[in-house]
Amino acid sequence: MNEVYDPDVQGRSQIRKQGEGGRVGSNRKKTTPEIRRTKNVGGGDIQPTQYRDRKDIGAQKPTEKREQQPTQERGSAGVSGKEAQRKAYRERKARESGAKTKTASQLLTKKAPQKSAHPDYKPKTGGAKYSRKERLSVQGKGERALRDIFRGQEKDKGADKKTAAKRASERMSK
């Protein structure tokens, strides 16, 4: 059985047509010619990228995922009038002294449980043995030592040429 609605009523009402694939809202993705993002295909050709559908299409997020749920029963944190006044006084004095007070959203946020490492994970040993300053000094010493070695080789080459020239001149004078 197909339901038919009056066009005037349908425009104003909350009746919404479900999108394809069980999508909750309407499909707002651009068509292929409208897509500006491109990728290189090879051979100098460029094609528009294809969008992938989200995994959660068709499933409404449950309320406990969207809003924080109460941890205690209602009214369990009841405060007497005198206690409320005392608390307000302390908060006012803290504000005047410049202390930071938490907002409602900060008070309501829960800390996420700490994720444990994979059982096969082994942290790297060694790590940073030197500070930045020490590392640079060690590197500089090494570069200086190399420079000295190369200079020594250059001097030896020059000395070999000089001794060879002396020998040749001695041979000619004989």
NULUM-179061 format. One line per field, with one value per atom (N, C-alpha, C, CB): residue in three letters; x, z, y. Coordinates in Angstrom, 1 decimal. Atoms other than C-alpha are relative to their C-alpha. Glycine has a CB too. Example, Ala and Ser with C-alpha at 12.3 -4.5 7.8 and 13.67 -1.06 7.14 Angstrom:
NULUM-179061
miba: (ALA/ALA/ALA/ALA/SER/SER/SER/SER) .
X: (0.9/12.3/0.9/-1.0/-0.9/13.7/-0.8/0.4) .
Z: (0.0/7.8/0.0/1.2/0.0/7.1/0.8/-1.4) .
Y: (-1.2/-4.5/1.2/0.0/-1.1/-1.1/1.1/0.5) .
end
This chain:
NULUM-179061
miba: (MET/MET/MET/MET/ASN/ASN/ASN/ASN/GLU/GLU/GLU/GLU/VAL/VAL/VAL/VAL/TYR/TYR/TYR/TYR/ASP/ASP/ASP/ASP/PRO/PRO/PRO/PRO/ASP/ASP/ASP/ASP/VAL/VAL/VAL/VAL/GLN/GLN/GLN/GLN/GLY/GLY/GLY/GLY/ARG/ARG/ARG/ARG/SER/SER/SER/SER/GLN/GLN/GLN/GLN/ILE/ILE/ILE/ILE/ARG/ARG/ARG/ARG/LYS/LYS/LYS/LYS/GLN/GLN/GLN/GLN/GLY/GLY/GLY/GLY/GLU/GLU/GLU/GLU/GLY/GLY/GLY/GLY/GLY/GLY/GLY/GLY/ARG/ARG/ARG/ARG/VAL/VAL/VAL/VAL/GLY/GLY/GLY/GLY/SER/SER/SER/SER/ASN/ASN/ASN/ASN/ARG/ARG/ARG/ARG/LYS/LYS/LYS/LYS/LYS/LYS/LYS/LYS/THR/THR/THR/THR/THR/THR/THR/THR/PRO/PRO/PRO/PRO/GLU/GLU/GLU/GLU/ILE/ILE/ILE/ILE/ARG/ARG/ARG/ARG/ARG/ARG/ARG/ARG/THR/THR/THR/THR/LYS/LYS/LYS/LYS/ASN/ASN/ASN/ASN/VAL/VAL/VAL/VAL/GLY/GLY/GLY/GLY/GLY/GLY/GLY/GLY/GLY/GLY/GLY/GLY/ASP/ASP/ASP/ASP/ILE/ILE/ILE/ILE/GLN/GLN/GLN/GLN/PRO/PRO/PRO/PRO/THR/THR/THR/THR/GLN/GLN/GLN/GLN/TYR/TYR/TYR/TYR/ARG/ARG/ARG/ARG/ASP/ASP/ASP/ASP/ARG/ARG/ARG/ARG/LYS/LYS/LYS/LYS/ASP/ASP/ASP/ASP/ILE/ILE/ILE/ILE/GLY/GLY/GLY/GLY/ALA/ALA/ALA/ALA/GLN/GLN/GLN/GLN/LYS/LYS/LYS/LYS/PRO/PRO/PRO/PRO/THR/THR/THR/THR/GLU/GLU/GLU/GLU/LYS/LYS/LYS/LYS/ARG/ARG/ARG/ARG/GLU/GLU/GLU/GLU/GLN/GLN/GLN/GLN/GLN/GLN/GLN/GLN/PRO/PRO/PRO/PRO/THR/THR/THR/THR/GLN/GLN/GLN/GLN/GLU/GLU/GLU/GLU/ARG/ARG/ARG/ARG/GLY/GLY/GLY/GLY/SER/SER/SER/SER/ALA/ALA/ALA/ALA/GLY/GLY/GLY/GLY/VAL/VAL/VAL/VAL/SER/SER/SER/SER/GLY/GLY/GLY/GLY/LYS/LYS/LYS/LYS/GLU/GLU/GLU/GLU/ALA/ALA/ALA/ALA/GLN/GLN/GLN/GLN/ARG/ARG/ARG/ARG/LYS/LYS/LYS/LYS/ALA/ALA/ALA/ALA/TYR/TYR/TYR/TYR/ARG/ARG/ARG/ARG/GLU/GLU/GLU/GLU/ARG/ARG/ARG/ARG/LYS/LYS/LYS/LYS/ALA/ALA/ALA/ALA/ARG/ARG/ARG/ARG/GLU/GLU/GLU/GLU/SER/SER/SER/SER/GLY/GLY/GLY/GLY/ALA/ALA/ALA/ALA/LYS/LYS/LYS/LYS/THR/THR/THR/THR/LYS/LYS/LYS/LYS/THR/THR/THR/THR/ALA/ALA/ALA/ALA/SER/SER/SER/SER/GLN/GLN/GLN/GLN/LEU/LEU/LEU/LEU/LEU/LEU/LEU/LEU/THR/THR/THR/THR/LYS/LYS/LYS/LYS/LYS/LYS/LYS/LYS/ALA/ALA/ALA/ALA/PRO/PRO/PRO/PRO/GLN/GLN/GLN/GLN/LYS/LYS/LYS/LYS/SER/SER/SER/SER/ALA/ALA/ALA/ALA/HIS/HIS/HIS/HIS/PRO/PRO/PRO/PRO/ASP/ASP/ASP/ASP/TYR/TYR/TYR/TYR/LYS/LYS/LYS/LYS/PRO/PRO/PRO/PRO/LYS/LYS/LYS/LYS/THR/THR/THR/THR/GLY/GLY/GLY/GLY/GLY/GLY/GLY/GLY/ALA/ALA/ALA/ALA/LYS/LYS/LYS/LYS/TYR/TYR/TYR/TYR/SER/SER/SER/SER/ARG/ARG/ARG/ARG/LYS/LYS/LYS/LYS/GLU/GLU/GLU/GLU/ARG/ARG/ARG/ARG/LEU/LEU/LEU/LEU/SER/SER/SER/SER/VAL/VAL/VAL/VAL/GLN/GLN/GLN/GLN/GLY/GLY/GLY/GLY/LYS/LYS/LYS/LYS/GLY/GLY/GLY/GLY/GLU/GLU/GLU/GLU/ARG/ARG/ARG/ARG/ALA/ALA/ALA/ALA/LEU/LEU/LEU/LEU/ARG/ARG/ARG/ARG/ASP/ASP/ASP/ASP/ILE/ILE/ILE/ILE/PHE/PHE/PHE/PHE/ARG/ARG/ARG/ARG/GLY/GLY/GLY/GLY/GLN/GLN/GLN/GLN/GLU/GLU/GLU/GLU/LYS/LYS/LYS/LYS/ASP/ASP/ASP/ASP/LYS/LYS/LYS/LYS/GLY/GLY/GLY/GLY/ALA/ALA/ALA/ALA/ASP/ASP/ASP/ASP/LYS/LYS/LYS/LYS/LYS/LYS/LYS/LYS/THR/THR/THR/THR/ALA/ALA/ALA/ALA/ALA/ALA/ALA/ALA/LYS/LYS/LYS/LYS/ARG/ARG/ARG/ARG/ALA/ALA/ALA/ALA/SER/SER/SER/SER/GLU/GLU/GLU/GLU/ARG/ARG/ARG/ARG/MET/MET/MET/MET/SER/SER/SER/SER/LYS/LYS/LYS/LYS) .
X: (0.8/0.0/0.9/-1.0/-0.8/1.5/-0.8/0.3/0.6/0.8/0.2/0.5/0.0/0.0/-0.3/-0.9/0.2/0.3/-0.3/1.2/0.3/-1.1/1.3/-1.1/-1.2/1.8/0.2/0.2/-0.1/1.0/0.4/-1.3/-0.3/1.0/1.4/-1.0/-1.3/4.1/1.2/0.2/-1.0/6.1/0.2/-0.3/0.0/5.2/0.2/-1.2/0.0/5.2/1.4/-0.9/-1.3/7.9/0.3/0.1/-0.2/7.5/1.1/-1.4/-1.2/10.8/0.1/1.2/-0.2/11.6/1.4/-0.1/-1.3/14.4/0.9/-0.1/-0.9/17.5/0.4/1.3/-0.3/18.9/1.0/0.6/-0.9/20.8/-0.3/1.5/0.4/18.8/0.5/0.5/-0.5/20.3/-1.1/0.6/1.0/18.5/-0.4/0.6/0.3/18.8/0.1/1.0/-0.1/18.9/1.4/-0.7/-1.3/21.9/0.5/0.1/-0.5/23.9/1.3/0.1/-1.3/26.9/-0.1/0.4/-0.1/28.0/0.0/1.2/-0.1/27.5/1.4/-1.1/-1.4/30.6/0.5/0.0/-0.5/30.8/0.2/-0.9/-0.2/30.5/1.2/-1.3/-1.1/33.3/1.3/0.3/-1.2/36.4/1.2/0.0/-1.2/38.7/0.3/-0.2/-0.4/40.7/1.2/0.4/-1.2/43.3/0.7/-0.4/-0.7/46.0/-0.3/1.5/0.4/45.0/1.2/-1.2/-1.2/48.3/-0.1/0.0/0.0/49.4/-0.4/-0.9/0.3/48.9/-1.5/0.5/1.5/45.1/-0.4/-0.8/0.5/43.2/-1.5/0.2/1.4/39.8/-0.6/-0.3/0.5/37.4/-0.1/-1.4/0.0/37.6/-1.5/0.6/1.3/34.7/-0.2/-0.2/0.3/33.1/-0.4/-1.1/0.4/32.7/-1.1/1.2/1.1/29.5/0.5/-1.2/-0.3/29.8/-0.5/-0.5/0.4/29.6/-1.3/1.1/1.2/26.9/-1.3/0.4/1.2/24.4/-1.2/0.1/1.3/20.8/-0.1/0.0/0.1/21.6/0.0/1.1/0.1/20.5/1.0/-1.4/-0.9/23.1/-0.9/1.0/0.8/21.7/0.3/0.3/-0.1/21.1/1.2/-1.3/-1.1/23.8/1.3/0.1/-1.2/26.4/0.0/0.0/0.1/25.1/0.1/-1.3/0.0/24.5/0.5/-1.5/-0.5/26.1/-1.1/1.0/1.1/23.9/0.3/-0.2/-0.3/23.5/0.6/-1.3/-0.6/25.6/-0.7/1.5/0.7/23.4/-1.5/0.5/1.4/19.7/-0.3/-0.8/0.4/17.8/-0.2/-1.2/0.2/17.9/0.9/-1.4/-0.9/20.6/1.1/0.7/-1.0/22.9/-0.7/0.9/0.8/20.4/0.9/-1.2/-0.8/22.0/-1.0/1.0/0.9/20.4/0.2/0.3/-0.1/19.8/1.3/-1.2/-1.2/22.6/1.3/0.1/-1.2/25.1/0.1/-0.2/0.0/24.0/0.6/-1.4/-0.5/24.7/1.5/-0.7/-1.4/28.0/0.9/0.3/-0.7/29.0/0.1/-0.7/0.1/27.9/1.0/-1.4/-0.9/29.9/1.5/-0.1/-1.4/33.1/0.3/0.2/-0.3/32.7/0.2/-1.2/-0.1/32.2/1.4/-1.1/-1.3/35.3/1.1/0.2/-1.0/37.3/0.1/-0.3/0.0/36.2/0.6/-1.5/-0.6/37.2/1.5/-0.7/-1.5/40.6/0.7/0.3/-0.6/41.1/0.1/1.3/-0.1/40.8/-0.9/-0.3/0.9/39.4/-1.0/0.9/1.1/36.1/-0.4/-1.2/0.4/35.0/-1.4/0.1/1.3/32.1/-0.8/0.1/0.9/29.1/0.5/-1.4/-0.4/30.4/1.3/0.2/-1.3/33.9/-0.3/0.9/0.4/32.2/-0.6/-0.9/0.7/30.1/0.9/-1.2/-0.8/32.9/0.6/1.1/-0.6/34.1/1.4/-0.9/-1.3/37.7/-0.2/1.1/0.1/38.0/0.9/0.4/-0.9/39.4/1.3/-0.7/-1.3/43.1/0.2/1.1/-0.2/43.9/1.3/0.0/-1.2/46.3/0.7/-0.4/-0.8/49.1/-0.2/1.5/0.1/49.1/1.0/0.3/-0.9/50.6/1.3/-0.7/-1.3/53.2/0.9/-0.3/-0.8/54.4/1.2/-0.9/-1.2/58.0/0.6/1.1/-0.5/59.2/1.4/-0.2/-1.4/62.4/0.9/0.2/-1.0/65.4/1.0/0.7/-1.0/68.1/-0.6/0.6/0.7/66.1/1.0/-0.9/-0.9/67.6/1.0/-0.9/-1.1/70.9/0.6/1.1/-0.6/72.1/-1.1/1.1/0.9/70.4/0.4/0.2/-0.3/70.3/1.4/-1.1/-1.3/73.4/1.1/0.1/-1.0/75.4/0.1/-0.3/0.0/74.3/0.7/-1.4/-0.6/75.4/1.5/-0.6/-1.4/78.8/0.7/0.2/-0.6/79.5/0.1/-0.9/0.0/78.5/1.1/-1.4/-1.0/80.8/1.4/-0.1/-1.3/83.7/0.3/0.1/-0.2/83.2/0.3/-1.2/-0.3/83.1/1.4/-1.1/-1.4/86.3/1.0/0.2/-1.0/88.1/0.1/-0.5/0.0/87.0/0.8/-1.4/-0.7/88.2/1.5/-0.5/-1.5/91.6/0.6/0.2/-0.5/91.9/0.2/-1.0/0.0/91.1/1.2/-1.3/-1.1/93.6/1.3/-0.1/-1.2/96.2/0.3/0.0/-0.1/95.6/0.4/-1.3/-0.4/95.9/1.4/-0.9/-1.4/99.2/0.9/0.2/-0.8/100.5/0.1/-0.6/0.0/99.5/1.0/-1.4/-0.9/101.3/1.5/-0.3/-1.4/104.4/0.5/0.0/-0.4/104.5/0.4/-1.2/-0.3/104.4/1.4/-1.1/-1.2/107.2/1.2/0.0/-1.1/109.4/0.2/-0.3/-0.1/108.7/0.7/-1.3/-0.6/109.7/1.5/-0.7/-1.4/112.9/0.8/0.1/-0.7/113.9/0.2/-0.8/-0.1/113.2/1.1/-1.3/-1.0/115.4/1.4/-0.3/-1.3/118.2/0.5/-0.1/-0.4/118.1/0.5/-1.2/-0.4/118.4/1.3/-1.1/-1.3/121.3/1.2/0.0/-1.1/123.3/0.4/-0.5) .
Z: (0.0/0.0/0.0/1.2/0.1/-1.0/0.7/-1.5/-0.7/1.2/-0.9/1.4/0.8/-0.6/0.9/-1.2/-0.8/1.2/-0.8/0.9/0.6/0.3/-0.1/0.7/0.1/-1.1/0.9/-1.5/-0.9/1.1/1.4/0.1/-1.3/4.2/0.1/0.3/0.0/3.2/0.1/-1.3/-0.1/2.8/1.4/-0.9/-1.4/6.3/1.1/0.3/-1.1/8.1/0.3/-0.4/-0.4/9.7/-0.8/1.5/0.8/7.2/-0.9/-0.8/0.8/5.6/-0.8/0.8/0.8/2.8/0.4/-1.5/-0.4/3.9/-1.2/0.7/1.1/1.7/-0.4/0.3/0.4/-0.2/0.9/-1.5/-0.9/1.7/1.5/-0.2/-1.4/4.9/0.6/0.8/-0.5/5.2/0.7/-1.2/-0.8/7.8/-0.7/1.4/0.7/6.1/-1.5/0.5/1.4/2.5/-0.5/-0.7/0.5/0.3/-0.5/-1.1/0.4/0.0/-0.7/1.2/0.7/-1.9/-1.4/0.0/1.3/-5.0/-1.1/-0.2/1.1/-8.4/-0.6/-1.1/0.5/-10.3/-0.7/-1.0/0.5/-12.4/1.0/-1.1/-1.0/-9.3/0.9/0.8/-0.9/-7.4/-0.4/0.0/0.3/-7.2/0.4/0.8/-0.4/-5.5/-1.0/1.4/1.1/-8.0/0.5/-1.2/-0.3/-8.0/-1.4/0.7/1.2/-10.5/-0.3/0.1/0.4/-12.4/-0.7/-0.9/0.7/-14.4/-1.4/0.1/1.4/-17.8/-0.2/-0.9/0.0/-16.9/0.1/-1.3/-0.1/-16.5/1.5/-0.5/-1.3/-13.6/0.0/0.4/-0.1/-12.4/1.3/-0.1/-1.3/-9.7/0.9/-0.2/-1.0/-6.5/0.2/1.3/-0.3/-5.6/1.5/-0.6/-1.4/-2.2/0.5/0.4/-0.6/0.1/1.0/0.6/-1.0/2.1/1.4/-0.4/-1.4/5.9/0.4/0.9/-0.5/7.8/0.8/0.8/-1.0/10.2/-0.7/1.1/0.7/7.5/0.4/-1.6/-0.3/8.5/1.5/-0.7/-1.4/12.2/0.8/0.5/-0.8/14.6/1.2/0.5/-1.1/17.3/1.3/0.1/-1.3/20.7/0.9/0.7/-0.9/23.3/0.9/0.8/-0.9/25.6/-0.7/0.6/0.8/22.8/-0.2/-1.3/0.3/22.2/1.3/-0.7/-1.2/25.8/1.2/0.3/-1.2/29.1/0.9/0.8/-0.8/31.2/1.5/-0.3/-1.4/35.0/0.6/0.7/-0.6/37.2/1.3/0.4/-1.2/40.3/-0.2/1.2/0.1/41.0/0.2/1.1/-0.1/40.8/1.4/-0.8/-1.4/44.0/1.0/0.4/-1.0/45.6/0.5/-0.6/-0.4/45.7/0.5/-1.2/-0.5/47.5/1.0/0.7/-0.9/49.4/0.7/-0.9/-0.8/52.2/-0.3/1.6/0.4/51.9/0.6/0.6/-0.6/54.3/-0.7/1.5/0.7/52.5/-1.4/-0.3/1.3/49.1/0.2/-0.6/-0.2/50.5/0.3/1.2/-0.3/51.9/-1.3/1.1/1.2/48.6/-1.0/-0.7/0.8/46.7/0.5/-0.1/-0.6/49.1/-0.4/1.5/0.3/48.6/-1.5/0.3/1.4/44.8/-0.4/-0.8/0.3/44.8/0.5/0.8/-0.5/46.9/-0.9/1.5/0.9/44.7/-1.3/-0.3/1.3/41.6/0.2/-0.5/-0.3/43.3/0.1/1.2/-0.2/44.1/-1.3/1.1/1.3/40.5/-0.3/-0.2/0.2/40.9/-1.1/1.3/1.1/37.9/0.5/-1.1/-0.4/38.4/-1.3/0.6/1.1/36.2/-0.5/0.4/0.6/33.8/0.1/-1.5/-0.2/33.8/-1.0/-0.3/0.9/30.7/0.4/-1.5/-0.5/32.3/1.1/0.4/-1.1/35.4/-0.5/0.9/0.5/33.3/-0.8/-0.8/0.9/31.1/0.8/-0.7/-0.6/31.9/-0.6/-0.1/0.6/31.5/-0.7/1.1/0.7/28.8/0.6/-1.5/-0.6/30.0/-0.8/0.1/0.7/29.3/-0.8/1.1/0.9/26.4/0.4/-1.5/-0.3/27.2/-1.3/0.8/1.1/24.9/-0.5/0.3/0.5/22.6/0.8/-1.5/-0.8/24.5/-0.7/0.3/0.7/21.8/-0.2/-1.4/0.2/21.9/1.0/0.3/-0.8/23.1/-0.2/-0.4/0.2/23.7/-0.4/1.3/0.5/22.1/1.2/-1.1/-1.0/24.4/-0.5/0.5/0.3/24.5/0.0/-1.5/0.0/23.4/-0.1/1.2/0.1/23.9/1.1/0.2/-1.0/25.6/0.3/-0.5/-0.1/25.0/-0.1/-1.1/0.2/25.3/-1.3/1.2/1.3/22.2/0.0/-0.3/-0.1/23.3/-0.1/1.3/0.0/24.0/-1.4/1.1/1.3/20.7/-1.0/-0.5/0.9/18.8/0.2/0.1/-0.3/20.6/-0.5/1.5/0.5/19.8/-1.5/0.5/1.5/16.2/-0.5/-0.5/0.4/16.0/0.1/0.8/-0.3/17.5/-1.1/1.3/1.1/14.9/-1.3/-0.1/1.3/12.0/0.0/-0.2/-0.1/13.3/-0.2/1.3/0.2/13.5/-1.4/0.9/1.4/10.0/-0.9/-0.6/0.8/8.7/0.2/0.5/-0.3/10.4/-0.8/1.5/0.7/8.8/-1.5/0.1/1.4/5.3/-0.2/-0.4/0.1/5.9/0.0/1.1/-0.1/6.9/-1.3/1.1/1.3/3.7/-1.1/-0.4/1.0/1.6/0.2/0.1/-0.3/3.3/-0.5/1.5/0.4/2.6/-1.5/0.5/1.5/-1.1/-0.5/-0.5/0.4/-1.3/0.3/0.7/-0.4/0.5/-1.0/1.4/0.9/-1.9/-1.4/-0.3/1.2/-4.9/0.1/-0.4/-0.2/-3.5/0.0/1.3/-0.1/-2.7/-1.4/1.0/1.4/-6.2/-0.9/-0.6/0.9/-7.8/0.4/0.2/-0.4/-5.7/-0.6/1.5/0.5/-6.7/-1.5/0.2/1.5/-10.4/-0.3/-0.6/0.3/-10.2/0.3/0.8/-0.3/-8.5/-1.1/1.4/1.1/-11.2/-1.2/-0.4/1.2/-13.9/0.2/-0.3/-0.3/-12.2/-0.1/1.3/0.1/-12.1/-1.3/0.7) .
Y: (-1.2/0.0/1.2/0.0/-1.3/3.4/1.1/0.4/-1.1/6.4/1.3/0.2/-1.3/9.7/1.1/-0.1/-1.2/13.0/1.2/0.3/-1.3/16.4/0.8/0.8/-0.7/18.4/1.2/0.6/-1.1/21.4/-0.5/0.8/0.6/19.2/-0.5/-1.1/0.6/17.4/1.0/-0.8/-1.0/20.6/0.6/1.2/-0.6/21.8/-1.0/0.8/1.0/18.5/-0.5/-1.1/0.6/16.5/-1.3/-0.3/1.2/13.7/0.1/-0.4/-0.1/13.1/-1.4/0.3/1.2/10.6/-0.5/0.2/0.6/8.3/-0.1/-1.3/0.1/8.5/-1.4/0.8/1.3/5.6/-0.6/0.0/0.7/3.0/0.1/0.4/-0.2/3.7/1.3/-1.2/-1.3/7.2/0.7/0.9/-0.7/9.3/1.3/0.2/-1.3/12.7/-0.2/1.0/0.1/13.6/-0.1/1.2/0.2/12.8/1.4/-1.0/-1.3/16.1/-0.1/0.9/0.1/14.7/0.6/-1.4/-0.6/16.4/-1.1/0.9/1.0/14.7/0.0/0.4/0.2/13.6/1.3/-1.1/-1.3/16.9/1.1/0.4/-1.1/19.0/-0.2/0.1/0.3/17.3/0.8/-1.5/-0.8/19.6/-0.8/1.3/0.7/17.1/-1.1/-0.7/0.9/15.0/-0.8/0.8/0.8/12.3/-0.3/-1.3/0.4/11.3/-1.4/0.3/1.4/8.2/-0.7/-0.1/0.5/7.8/0.4/-1.5/-0.5/8.8/1.5/-0.9/-1.5/12.5/0.3/0.5/-0.3/12.0/0.2/-1.3/-0.3/13.3/-0.3/1.5/0.3/12.1/0.5/-1.6/-0.4/13.3/-1.2/0.6/1.1/11.3/-0.5/0.4/0.6/9.0/0.0/-1.5/0.0/9.4/-1.4/1.0/1.2/6.4/0.3/-0.8/-0.2/6.0/-0.3/-0.9/0.3/6.1/-1.3/1.2/1.3/2.9/0.0/-0.6/-0.1/4.2/0.5/0.9/-0.5/5.1/-0.9/-0.1/0.7/4.1/-0.3/-1.3/0.3/3.8/1.3/-0.9/-1.2/6.6/-0.2/0.3/0.1/7.3/-0.1/1.2/0.1/6.1/1.2/-1.3/-1.2/8.8/0.0/0.2/0.1/7.5/0.3/-1.4/-0.4/8.2/1.5/-0.7/-1.4/11.7/0.9/0.3/-0.8/12.9/-0.8/0.4/0.7/12.1/-0.5/0.8/0.5/9.9/0.2/-1.5/-0.2/10.5/-1.3/0.3/1.1/8.3/-0.4/0.4/0.3/8.6/0.2/0.9/-0.3/8.7/1.4/-0.9/-1.4/12.0/0.3/0.2/-0.5/14.0/-0.6/-0.3/0.6/11.9/1.0/-1.2/-1.0/14.9/1.3/0.4/-1.1/17.1/0.8/-0.5/-0.9/20.1/0.9/0.9/-0.9/22.0/1.4/-0.3/-1.4/25.7/0.6/0.8/-0.6/26.6/-0.5/-0.5/0.5/24.3/0.7/-1.5/-0.7/25.9/1.4/0.0/-1.4/29.4/0.0/0.6/0.1/28.3/-0.3/-1.1/0.3/26.8/1.2/-1.2/-1.2/29.9/1.0/0.6/-1.0/32.1/-0.4/0.0/0.5/29.9/0.3/-1.5/-0.2/30.0/1.5/-0.5/-1.4/33.8/0.5/0.8/-0.4/34.3/-0.5/-0.5/0.6/32.0/0.8/-1.5/-0.8/34.0/1.3/0.2/-1.3/37.2/0.0/0.6/0.1/35.9/-0.4/-1.1/0.3/34.9/-1.5/0.6/1.5/31.1/-0.4/-0.8/0.5/29.2/-1.0/-0.7/0.9/27.5/-0.8/0.7/0.8/24.6/0.3/-1.5/-0.2/25.1/-1.3/0.5/1.2/22.7/-1.1/0.4/1.0/21.0/-0.7/0.6/0.6/20.5/-0.9/1.1/0.8/19.1/-1.3/0.7/1.1/16.7/-1.0/0.4/0.9/15.3/-1.1/0.8/1.1/11.9/-0.3/-1.3/0.3/10.8/-1.3/-0.1/1.2/8.2/-1.0/0.2/1.0/4.9/-0.1/-1.4/0.0/4.6/-1.3/0.2/1.2/2.3/-0.7/0.4/0.8/-0.5/-0.3/-1.3/0.3/-1.2/-1.5/0.2/1.4/-4.3/-0.9/0.0/0.9/-7.3/-0.3/-1.3/0.3/-7.8/1.2/-0.6/-1.2/-4.2/0.0/1.2/-0.1/-3.8/1.4/-1.1/-1.4/-0.2/-0.1/0.8/-0.1/0.8/0.3/1.1/-0.2/0.6/1.0/-1.3/-1.0/3.2/1.4/-0.3/-1.3/6.2/1.2/0.2/-1.2/9.7/-0.1/1.3/0.1/9.2/1.4/-0.9/-1.3/12.8/1.1/0.2/-1.2/16.2/0.6/1.1/-0.6/18.4/0.6/1.1/-0.6/20.3/-1.0/0.9/1.0/17.2/-0.7/-1.1/0.7/15.6/0.9/-0.2/-0.9/18.7/0.1/1.4/-0.1/18.8/-1.3/0.2/1.3/15.1/0.0/-1.2/-0.1/15.7/0.9/0.4/-1.0/18.7/-0.6/1.3/0.7/16.7/-1.0/-0.7/0.9/14.0/0.6/-0.9/-0.7/16.4/0.6/1.1/-0.5/18.1/-1.1/0.7/1.1/14.8/-0.5/-1.2/0.4/13.9/1.0/-0.1/-1.1/17.3/-0.1/1.4/0.1/16.8/-1.2/-0.2/1.2/13.3/0.4/-1.2/-0.3/14.7/1.0/0.6/-0.9/17.6/-0.7/1.1/0.8/15.1/-0.7/-1.0/0.7/13.1/1.0/-0.6/-1.0/16.3/0.4/1.3/-0.4/17.2/-1.1/0.3/1.1/13.7/0.0/-1.3/-0.1/14.0/1.0/0.2/-1.1/17.3/-0.4/1.3/0.5/15.8/-1.0/-0.5/1.0/12.9/0.7/-1.0/-0.7/15.3/0.7/1.0/-0.7/17.3/-0.9/0.8/1.0/14.3/-0.6/-1.1/0.6/12.9/1.0/-0.4/-1.1/16.3/0.1/1.3/-0.1/16.4/-1.2/0.0/1.2/12.8/0.2/-1.2/-0.2/13.7/1.0/0.4/-1.0/16.8/-0.5/1.3/0.6/14.8/-0.9/-0.7/0.9/12.2/0.7/-0.8/-0.7/14.8/0.7/1.1/-0.7/16.6/-1.1/0.7/1.0/13.3/-0.3/-1.3) .
end
